[in-house]
Amino acid sequence: MPSAASYSTERRRAALVVAAAAVALASPPARVHAQSEVRALWVVRTSLTSPAAVATMVDAAGASGFNTLLVQVRGRADAYYANGLDPRPAALAGQPTFDPLAATIARAHAAGLQVHAWINVNLVAGAGELPSARDHVVYRHPEWLMVPRALAEDLNGVDPHSPQYLGRLARYVRGQAAELEGLYLSPIAEASADYTVGVVRDIVSRYAVDGVHLDYVRYPNDEFDYSRDALAAFRLNTVPELSAAETRRYDARLAGDPLVYTAAFPERWRAFRAGRMTALMSRLADAVRAARPSITISAAVTPDVTDASTHRLQDWRTWLDRGLVDVICPMAYTTDGDVFTAQIAAVREIAGRHLVWAGIGAYRLSSEQIAENVQAARRLGAGGSILFSYDSLTSPSHGPDYLAQVARAAFLVDQ
């Protein structure tokens, strides 16, 4: 999930509040019965590290009236399940037979809860430190990592498998940890996309999940991906539209300026990168539906469609138009109730016939604010709400009954 800083533009969108209020009033609130809406929790992988932790999580969610768990089984290209293509995380060391996803599915299904595999798609390593597993994808294929424009020229002449290459990228990300979550795999190199699709296909093929929830299907920001493979792919994509003389002119400058094509065709470059992310989403959807046709595909997205497409190169409007996802999940993590209402109203209008599950930054809100946001989303016709996160709502600082208290207020569930 992105940090609260990712939504620093939220106040600019408050102008949508009037329109949102009109939509809200068109659908008066009603008491919602237990299974008529999705009442979901994002469950971070730190709550999946032992059989006892899984049992506690499922039991607490069920007892509090939640009906859906979005369980993070791939956080940073790690496998919180058995025999994954990604390495098993250090948090599961000493428990070689423990399968967090299988344990969650068995207990949740027995209690009547749905389980969706929450998968971080492009984000593969955190900003704070590099992975400990030497077979991690960042070591095996550093050439697949996204590169910021600021490092593009310097890294263009560096062997990706040299320590210098990964070290430079890691230091850059650490230096901007407030804005960048970590290292991302690029969707542009075909082999990189193949790997990502393989990871998702493997999970869905082997586990009876009710849904797959795709997160971080985006670029860190529009200053990425200027990796060598991405620049080469863009050149190949652009040359057929140029005359031979134009191609010779640009190619003559490539040795001294590897960004010549991106500088010459900035809008085409933006569309190319966004298009490759959409192509990855299309491949993921095809793979998931081929493996498990009845599955629900949801995606966590930046709530403002313009900000998503221009700054994150995440064209989720096109994903909806093409039917690549069944549910769109705007991460409306604002602390301003009016802004939240405006954001969800705007997403509902774009989504049309597609379901919307409103993502609520519960970790930033009081129980009263959480309830107000859930009820606002309900009035706007959302198919449900997802609270971020189980882990924050069960923090000892809140006391033992806080999750149930939130659920009672938000979902009008009798305990």
C-alpha positions as CSV (number, residue, x, y, z in Angstrom):
1,M,0.0,0.0,0.0
2,P,1.3,3.5,-0.8
3,S,2.1,5.9,2.1
4,A,-0.1,8.7,3.0
5,A,2.3,11.0,1.3
6,S,1.3,9.6,-2.1
7,Y,-2.0,11.4,-1.8
8,S,-0.6,14.9,-1.1
9,T,-2.8,16.2,-3.9
10,E,-6.0,15.2,-2.3
11,R,-7.0,18.7,-1.2
12,R,-7.1,19.8,-4.8
13,R,-9.8,17.4,-5.5
14,A,-12.2,18.7,-2.9
15,A,-14.0,20.5,-5.6
16,L,-15.7,17.2,-6.4
17,V,-17.5,17.2,-3.1
18,V,-20.7,18.9,-4.3
19,A,-21.2,16.4,-7.1
20,A,-20.4,13.5,-4.8
21,A,-22.9,14.7,-2.2
22,A,-25.6,14.8,-4.9
23,V,-24.8,11.2,-5.9
24,A,-24.8,10.1,-2.3
25,L,-28.2,11.6,-1.6
26,A,-29.7,9.7,-4.5
27,S,-29.1,6.4,-2.6
28,P,-30.3,6.6,1.0
29,P,-28.5,4.5,3.5
30,A,-30.0,1.2,4.5
31,R,-29.1,-1.4,7.1
32,V,-26.8,-3.9,5.5
33,H,-27.1,-7.6,6.3
34,A,-24.1,-9.8,6.8
35,Q,-23.4,-11.1,3.3
36,S,-24.8,-8.4,1.0
37,E,-21.6,-6.3,0.9
38,V,-17.9,-7.0,1.0
39,R,-16.5,-6.2,4.4
40,A,-12.8,-6.8,3.9
41,L,-9.4,-6.4,5.6
42,W,-6.0,-6.0,4.0
43,V,-3.8,-8.4,6.0
44,V,-0.1,-7.7,5.8
45,R,2.3,-10.6,5.6
46,T,3.6,-9.9,9.2
47,S,0.4,-11.5,10.4
48,L,1.1,-14.7,8.5
49,T,4.3,-15.9,10.2
50,S,3.0,-18.8,12.3
51,P,0.0,-21.1,12.5
52,A,-1.1,-19.3,15.7
53,A,-1.0,-15.9,14.1
54,V,-3.1,-17.1,11.1
55,A,-5.6,-18.7,13.5
56,T,-5.9,-15.6,15.6
57,M,-6.3,-13.4,12.5
58,V,-9.0,-15.5,10.9
59,D,-10.9,-15.9,14.1
60,A,-10.8,-12.2,15.0
61,A,-11.9,-11.2,11.5
62,G,-14.8,-13.6,11.5
63,A,-15.9,-12.8,15.0
64,S,-15.9,-9.1,14.2
65,G,-18.2,-9.5,11.2
66,F,-15.7,-9.3,8.3
67,N,-16.3,-11.6,5.4
68,T,-13.3,-11.2,3.1
69,L,-9.5,-11.3,3.7
70,L,-7.0,-9.9,1.3
71,V,-3.9,-11.7,2.4
72,Q,-0.5,-10.5,1.4
73,V,1.2,-13.6,0.1
74,R,3.8,-11.7,-2.0
75,G,5.1,-8.6,-0.4
76,R,8.6,-8.0,-1.7
77,A,9.0,-10.8,-4.2
78,D,8.8,-13.3,-1.4
79,A,6.6,-16.4,-1.0
80,Y,4.2,-16.7,2.0
81,Y,3.1,-20.0,0.6
82,A,4.8,-23.3,-0.3
83,N,7.3,-23.9,-3.2
84,G,7.0,-20.5,-4.8
85,L,9.0,-19.1,-7.7
86,D,10.1,-16.4,-5.3
87,P,12.2,-17.3,-2.2
88,R,10.6,-18.1,1.1
89,P,11.0,-15.1,3.5
90,A,13.3,-15.1,6.5
91,A,10.2,-14.6,8.7
92,L,9.3,-18.2,8.0
93,A,12.7,-19.6,8.8
94,G,12.5,-22.7,11.0
95,Q,9.0,-23.6,9.8
96,P,9.7,-25.5,6.5
97,T,6.3,-27.2,6.4
98,F,4.2,-24.2,7.4
99,D,2.2,-22.8,4.5
100,P,0.5,-19.5,5.5
101,L,-1.8,-19.3,2.5
102,A,-3.0,-22.9,2.8
103,A,-3.6,-22.4,6.5
104,T,-5.5,-19.2,5.9
105,I,-7.7,-20.7,3.2
106,A,-8.6,-23.8,5.3
107,R,-9.5,-21.9,8.4
108,A,-11.2,-19.0,6.6
109,H,-13.3,-21.2,4.4
110,A,-14.4,-23.3,7.3
111,A,-15.6,-20.0,9.0
112,G,-17.4,-18.8,5.8
113,L,-14.8,-16.1,4.9
114,Q,-13.4,-15.5,1.4
115,V,-9.7,-15.4,0.8
116,H,-8.1,-13.3,-1.9
117,A,-4.4,-13.6,-2.6
118,W,-2.9,-10.1,-2.3
119,I,0.1,-9.8,-4.6
120,N,2.5,-6.9,-4.9
121,V,3.2,-7.1,-8.6
122,N,6.1,-4.7,-9.5
123,L,7.4,-3.8,-6.1
124,V,10.0,-6.4,-5.3
125,A,12.3,-5.0,-2.6
126,G,12.0,-2.4,0.2
127,A,13.7,0.9,0.4
128,G,15.4,0.2,3.7
129,E,17.5,-2.9,2.8
130,L,18.1,-5.4,0.1
131,P,16.7,-8.9,0.4
132,S,18.7,-11.5,2.4
133,A,17.9,-14.4,0.0
134,R,20.7,-14.7,-2.6
135,D,18.3,-16.3,-5.1
136,H,16.0,-13.2,-4.9
137,V,15.1,-11.7,-8.3
138,V,16.9,-8.5,-7.6
139,Y,20.2,-10.5,-7.6
140,R,19.4,-12.9,-10.3
141,H,18.0,-10.3,-12.7
142,P,19.0,-6.8,-11.8
143,E,18.6,-5.8,-15.4
144,W,14.8,-6.2,-15.0
145,L,14.7,-3.4,-12.3
146,M,13.3,0.0,-13.1
147,V,15.8,2.8,-13.4
148,P,15.1,6.5,-12.6
149,R,15.9,9.1,-15.2
150,A,18.5,10.6,-12.8
151,L,20.6,7.4,-13.1
152,A,19.9,6.5,-16.7
153,E,23.0,7.9,-18.4
154,D,25.4,6.7,-15.7
155,L,23.9,3.1,-15.5
156,N,23.6,2.8,-19.3
157,G,27.3,1.9,-19.4
158,V,27.4,-0.3,-16.3
159,D,27.0,-4.1,-16.3
160,P,23.7,-4.8,-14.5
161,H,25.3,-7.8,-12.8
162,S,28.1,-5.8,-11.3
163,P,27.7,-4.9,-7.6
164,Q,27.9,-1.2,-8.7
165,Y,24.6,-1.4,-10.6
166,L,22.4,-2.7,-7.9
167,G,24.2,-0.7,-5.3
168,R,23.6,2.6,-7.1
169,L,19.9,1.8,-7.5
170,A,19.5,0.8,-3.9
171,R,21.3,4.0,-2.6
172,Y,19.1,6.1,-4.8
173,V,15.9,4.6,-3.4
174,R,17.1,4.8,0.2
175,G,17.9,8.5,-0.4
176,Q,14.2,9.1,-1.4
177,A,12.5,6.7,1.0
178,A,9.8,9.3,1.7
179,E,8.6,9.1,-1.9
180,L,9.9,5.7,-3.1
181,E,8.8,2.4,-1.5
182,G,11.7,0.4,-3.0
183,L,12.9,-1.4,-6.1
184,Y,10.4,-2.3,-8.9
185,L,10.5,-4.8,-11.7
186,S,9.8,-3.3,-15.1
187,P,6.9,-4.5,-17.2
188,I,8.8,-3.5,-20.4
189,A,11.4,-6.3,-20.7
190,E,9.5,-9.3,-21.9
191,A,11.4,-11.7,-19.7
192,S,10.6,-9.6,-16.6
193,A,6.9,-9.7,-17.5
194,D,7.1,-13.4,-18.1
195,Y,8.5,-13.9,-14.6
196,T,5.8,-11.8,-12.9
197,V,3.0,-13.6,-14.8
198,G,4.5,-16.9,-13.8
199,V,4.5,-16.0,-10.2
200,V,0.8,-15.1,-10.2
201,R,-0.2,-18.0,-12.4
202,D,1.5,-20.4,-10.0
203,I,-0.3,-19.1,-6.9
204,V,-3.7,-19.2,-8.5
205,S,-3.2,-22.6,-10.1
206,R,-2.2,-24.3,-6.8
207,Y,-4.5,-22.6,-4.3
208,A,-8.3,-22.4,-4.0
209,V,-8.4,-18.7,-3.5
210,D,-11.6,-16.8,-4.1
211,G,-9.8,-13.9,-5.7
212,V,-6.5,-12.4,-6.6
213,H,-5.8,-8.8,-5.5
214,L,-3.1,-7.1,-7.5
215,D,-1.3,-4.2,-5.9
216,Y,1.6,-2.0,-7.1
217,V,0.7,-2.5,-10.8
218,R,2.4,0.8,-11.5
219,Y,5.6,2.7,-11.8
220,P,7.1,4.4,-8.7
221,N,6.5,7.7,-10.5
222,D,6.8,9.1,-14.0
223,E,10.6,9.4,-13.7
224,F,10.9,5.6,-14.2
225,D,11.7,3.3,-16.2
226,Y,14.8,4.5,-18.0
227,S,16.6,1.1,-17.9
228,R,18.7,0.1,-20.8
229,D,16.1,-2.5,-22.0
230,A,13.2,0.0,-21.7
231,L,15.1,2.6,-23.7
232,A,15.9,0.0,-26.4
233,A,12.3,-1.2,-26.5
234,F,11.0,2.3,-27.0
235,R,13.4,3.0,-29.8
236,L,12.2,-0.2,-31.6
237,N,8.7,0.9,-31.0
238,T,9.3,4.4,-32.4
239,V,11.5,3.8,-35.4
240,P,8.8,2.3,-37.7
241,E,7.0,5.7,-37.5
242,L,10.1,7.7,-38.5
243,S,11.8,8.3,-41.9
244,A,15.1,6.7,-42.5
245,A,16.8,10.1,-42.3
246,E,15.2,10.8,-38.9
247,T,16.2,7.4,-37.6
248,R,19.8,8.0,-38.7
249,R,19.8,11.5,-37.1
250,Y,18.6,10.2,-33.7
251,D,20.7,7.1,-33.8
252,A,23.8,9.2,-34.4
253,R,23.2,10.8,-31.0
254,L,22.5,7.7,-29.0
255,A,26.0,6.9,-28.0
256,G,26.3,10.3,-26.2
257,D,22.7,10.6,-25.2
258,P,20.8,7.4,-24.5
259,L,17.6,9.4,-23.7
260,V,17.5,11.0,-27.1
261,Y,14.3,9.2,-28.2
262,T,12.5,9.8,-24.9
263,A,13.3,13.5,-25.1
264,A,12.2,13.8,-28.7
265,F,8.9,12.1,-28.1
266,P,7.8,12.7,-24.5
267,E,4.1,12.0,-24.9
268,R,4.7,8.9,-26.9
269,W,7.2,7.8,-24.2
270,R,4.6,8.3,-21.5
271,A,2.0,6.3,-23.5
272,F,4.5,3.6,-24.3
273,R,5.3,3.0,-20.6
274,A,1.6,3.1,-19.5
275,G,0.8,0.8,-22.4
276,R,3.3,-1.8,-21.3
277,M,1.9,-1.7,-17.7
278,T,-1.6,-2.3,-19.2
279,A,-0.2,-5.1,-21.3
280,L,1.2,-6.7,-18.2
281,M,-2.2,-6.4,-16.5
282,S,-3.8,-8.0,-19.5
283,R,-1.4,-10.9,-19.4
284,L,-2.0,-11.3,-15.6
285,A,-5.8,-11.3,-16.1
286,D,-5.5,-13.9,-18.9
287,A,-3.3,-16.2,-16.8
288,V,-5.6,-15.9,-13.7
289,R,-8.8,-16.6,-15.6
290,A,-7.2,-19.5,-17.5
291,A,-6.2,-21.1,-14.3
292,R,-9.3,-20.4,-12.3
293,P,-12.2,-19.0,-14.5
294,S,-14.5,-18.1,-11.6
295,I,-12.0,-16.1,-9.7
296,T,-12.5,-12.4,-8.8
297,I,-9.7,-10.1,-10.0
298,S,-9.3,-6.8,-8.1
299,A,-6.7,-4.1,-8.3
300,A,-5.6,-1.5,-5.7
301,V,-5.2,1.8,-7.5
302,T,-4.5,5.5,-6.9
303,P,-7.9,7.0,-6.5
304,D,-7.6,10.0,-8.8
305,V,-7.6,8.6,-12.3
306,T,-5.7,11.5,-13.8
307,D,-3.0,11.4,-11.1
308,A,-2.8,7.6,-11.6
309,S,-2.3,7.8,-15.3
310,T,0.0,10.8,-15.5
311,H,2.1,10.3,-12.4
312,R,2.0,6.5,-11.8
313,L,1.5,5.5,-15.5
314,Q,-1.3,3.3,-14.1
315,D,-4.2,3.6,-16.6
316,W,-6.8,1.8,-14.6
317,R,-9.6,3.4,-16.6
318,T,-8.4,1.4,-19.6
319,W,-8.2,-1.7,-17.4
320,L,-11.9,-1.3,-16.6
321,D,-12.9,-0.5,-20.2
322,R,-11.1,-3.7,-21.4
323,G,-12.6,-5.9,-18.6
324,L,-9.1,-6.7,-17.2
325,V,-10.4,-6.4,-13.6
326,D,-13.7,-7.2,-12.0
327,V,-13.3,-4.9,-9.0
328,I,-11.4,-1.6,-8.7
329,C,-10.1,-0.7,-5.2
330,P,-9.3,3.0,-4.9
331,M,-6.9,3.6,-2.0
332,A,-8.7,6.6,-0.6
333,Y,-6.5,7.1,2.4
334,T,-7.3,10.7,3.1
335,T,-8.3,11.8,6.6
336,D,-10.8,14.3,5.1
337,G,-14.3,12.8,4.9
338,D,-15.4,15.2,2.2
339,V,-12.4,14.4,0.0
340,F,-13.0,10.6,0.6
341,T,-16.6,11.0,-0.6
342,A,-15.5,12.9,-3.7
343,Q,-12.8,10.4,-4.5
344,I,-15.2,7.4,-4.2
345,A,-17.9,9.2,-6.1
346,A,-15.5,9.9,-9.0
347,V,-14.3,6.3,-9.1
348,R,-17.9,5.0,-9.1
349,E,-18.8,7.2,-12.0
350,I,-15.8,5.9,-14.0
351,A,-16.3,2.3,-13.0
352,G,-19.9,2.1,-14.3
353,R,-21.0,-1.6,-14.2
354,H,-17.8,-2.7,-12.5
355,L,-17.7,-3.1,-8.8
356,V,-15.9,-0.7,-6.5
357,W,-14.5,-1.6,-3.1
358,A,-13.5,1.5,-1.3
359,G,-10.1,1.3,0.3
360,I,-10.0,3.1,3.6
361,G,-6.8,4.1,5.5
362,A,-8.1,2.9,8.8
363,Y,-4.6,3.2,10.3
364,R,-5.0,7.0,10.0
365,L,-8.6,7.3,11.3
366,S,-10.6,7.0,14.4
367,S,-13.3,4.4,14.6
368,E,-15.9,7.1,14.0
369,Q,-14.2,8.3,10.9
370,I,-13.8,4.7,9.6
371,A,-17.6,4.2,10.1
372,E,-18.4,7.5,8.3
373,N,-16.3,6.5,5.3
374,V,-17.8,3.0,5.1
375,Q,-21.3,4.5,5.2
376,A,-20.4,7.1,2.6
377,A,-19.1,4.4,0.3
378,R,-22.3,2.5,0.8
379,R,-24.4,5.4,-0.1
380,L,-22.4,6.0,-3.3
381,G,-23.1,2.4,-4.4
382,A,-19.8,0.8,-3.6
383,G,-19.9,-3.0,-3.4
384,G,-18.0,-3.0,-0.2
385,S,-15.0,-1.5,1.7
386,I,-11.5,-2.7,2.6
387,L,-9.8,-1.5,5.7
388,F,-6.1,-1.0,5.8
389,S,-5.2,-2.9,7.8
390,Y,-5.9,-5.8,10.1
391,D,-2.5,-5.4,11.6
392,S,-3.0,-1.7,12.5
393,L,-6.5,-2.3,13.9
394,T,-5.2,-5.1,16.2
395,S,-2.2,-3.1,17.5
396,P,-1.9,-3.4,21.3
397,S,-2.2,0.4,21.5
398,H,-5.9,0.1,20.6
399,G,-6.8,-2.6,23.1
400,P,-8.1,-6.1,22.5
401,D,-11.6,-5.3,21.3
402,Y,-10.9,-2.5,18.8
403,L,-11.4,-4.5,15.7
404,A,-14.8,-5.6,16.8
405,Q,-15.7,-2.1,17.9
406,V,-14.7,-0.7,14.4
407,A,-16.8,-3.4,12.7
408,R,-19.9,-2.8,14.8
409,A,-19.7,0.9,14.0
410,A,-18.8,0.6,10.3
411,F,-20.9,-2.4,9.2
412,L,-23.9,-2.2,11.6
413,V,-23.3,-5.8,12.5
414,D,-24.8,-7.1,15.7
415,Q,-22.3,-8.8,17.9
